[in-house]
């Protein structure tokens, strides 16, 4: 994956996550641009590039699937859940402080 592809994925993910919230969307765009501009002179063969691109892709994935915006509507909030929003069943939350196995690893629910 190239830096340009990662940049585009981040910009699209920000647009999906913050659609309708121009102030937050503009701030996200500026932050993404600033982060990429700070590293624009790093050579393509630098070993730090691959982890940086992987991080950008992880952030894009997180924005797309885990960020949900809410708006106050009287006494309640309306959530803007879109087609990419991750929907879980919260089974691990119901377990409390028990140790569970995720992907073969033992983890505590509170970790």
C-alpha positions as CSV (number, residue, x, y, z in Angstrom):
1,X,0.0,0.0,0.0
2,X,1.3,3.4,-0.8
3,X,1.2,6.6,1.3
4,X,-1.2,8.2,-1.2
5,X,-3.7,5.3,-0.9
6,X,-3.5,5.5,2.9
7,X,-4.1,9.2,2.7
8,X,-7.1,8.8,0.5
9,X,-8.5,6.0,2.8
10,X,-8.1,8.3,5.8
11,X,-9.8,11.2,4.1
12,X,-12.7,9.0,3.0
13,X,-13.0,7.5,6.5
14,X,-13.2,10.9,8.1
15,X,-15.9,11.9,5.6
16,X,-17.9,8.8,6.5
17,X,-17.4,9.2,10.3
18,X,-18.0,13.0,10.5
19,X,-20.6,13.5,7.7
20,X,-22.8,16.4,8.6
21,X,-20.5,17.9,11.2
22,X,-18.5,20.4,9.2
23,X,-16.4,21.7,12.1
24,X,-15.2,18.2,13.1
25,X,-14.7,17.1,9.5
26,X,-12.6,20.2,8.7
27,X,-10.5,19.6,11.8
28,X,-10.0,15.9,10.9
29,X,-9.0,16.9,7.3
30,X,-6.5,19.4,8.6
31,X,-5.0,16.9,11.1
32,X,-4.6,14.3,8.3
33,X,-3.0,16.8,5.9
34,X,-0.7,18.1,8.7
35,X,0.4,14.5,9.6
36,X,1.2,13.6,6.0
37,X,2.9,17.0,5.2
38,X,5.2,16.5,8.2
39,X,6.5,13.3,6.6
40,X,6.4,14.3,3.0
41,X,10.2,14.4,2.7
42,X,10.9,11.0,4.2
43,X,12.3,8.7,1.5
44,X,10.1,6.0,0.2
45,X,12.6,3.3,1.3
46,X,12.8,4.5,4.9
47,X,12.0,1.7,7.3
48,X,9.6,4.0,9.2
49,X,7.3,4.4,6.2
50,X,5.6,0.9,6.4
51,X,4.6,1.2,10.1
52,X,3.3,4.8,9.5
53,X,1.2,3.6,6.5
54,X,-0.1,0.7,8.5
55,X,-1.0,3.1,11.3
56,X,-2.9,5.3,8.9
57,X,-4.9,2.3,7.6
58,X,-5.7,1.2,11.2
59,X,-7.0,4.7,12.0
60,X,-9.0,4.8,8.8
61,X,-10.6,1.4,9.7
62,X,-11.3,2.6,13.2
63,X,-12.9,5.8,12.1
64,X,-15.1,3.9,9.6
65,X,-16.3,1.2,11.9
66,X,-16.1,2.6,15.5
67,X,-16.9,6.3,15.5
68,X,-20.6,7.2,15.8
69,X,-21.8,10.7,16.2
70,X,-24.8,11.6,18.2
71,X,-27.0,14.7,18.2
72,X,-29.1,15.9,21.1
73,X,-32.8,15.8,20.2
74,X,-34.7,17.1,23.2
75,X,-34.1,14.8,26.1
76,X,-32.5,12.1,24.0
77,X,-29.7,11.6,21.6
78,X,-30.0,10.4,18.0
79,X,-27.0,8.4,16.8
80,X,-25.9,8.5,13.2
81,X,-25.1,4.8,12.6
82,X,-24.1,4.1,9.0
83,X,-23.5,0.9,7.0
84,X,-19.9,0.6,8.0
85,X,-20.6,0.9,11.8
86,X,-19.5,-2.2,13.7
87,X,-22.4,-3.7,15.5
88,X,-21.5,-6.1,18.3
89,X,-23.6,-8.1,20.8
90,X,-21.6,-6.9,23.9
91,X,-21.3,-10.5,25.1
92,X,-17.8,-9.8,26.5
93,X,-19.1,-6.8,28.5
94,X,-21.7,-9.0,30.2
95,X,-18.9,-11.3,31.5
96,X,-17.6,-8.7,34.0
97,X,-14.0,-9.2,35.1
98,X,-13.7,-12.8,33.9
99,X,-10.8,-13.9,31.8
100,X,-11.8,-14.7,28.2
101,X,-10.1,-16.2,25.2
102,X,-9.8,-13.9,22.1
103,X,-8.0,-15.3,19.1
104,X,-6.2,-17.9,21.3
105,X,-5.0,-15.3,23.9
106,X,-6.2,-15.1,27.4
107,X,-7.4,-11.6,28.2
108,X,-9.3,-9.9,31.0
109,X,-12.4,-8.1,30.0
110,X,-11.3,-4.9,31.8
111,X,-8.0,-4.8,29.8
